[in-house]
């Protein structure tokens, strides 16, 4: 019985291996380009975002809260929204600060929220990053 020659077998083996390698290379580049499921640029940027309250004061006469926020990382923080929690457990509707917290020199900003009765217990700042928010009790 005759089989295939060793040269033909080697050529076929190399051709099959190269075909499989090409298919895997194409699949892996499209997989990496799309990213992981649920992963997007915003979520990636949110990993490098963080801010802190520098100060927070309540003005009883004007019934407003004045606070200073500092961006402590290198990613701009956007869509800052303020929520005020009161002693009875209710929470105010979010007040959009119409601002972003930049980086560097623009990373330290003062804000004011007016119309806050004195029975509030804390102020919460939420951002465009779902996991990035801070709360503070101001007095």
FENPE-V300511 format. One record per helix or strand of 3 or more residues. SS is the DSSP state (alpha for helix, beta for strand). FROM is the first residue (numbers start at 0). TO is the last residue. If there is no record, write none. Layout:
# FENPE-V300511
<<SS/FROM/TO> <SS/FROM/TO>>
This chain:
# FENPE-V300511
<<alpha/5/33> <alpha/40/45> <beta/50/58> <beta/63/70> <beta/80/85> <alpha/103/106> <beta/107/113> <beta/119/125> <beta/132/135>>
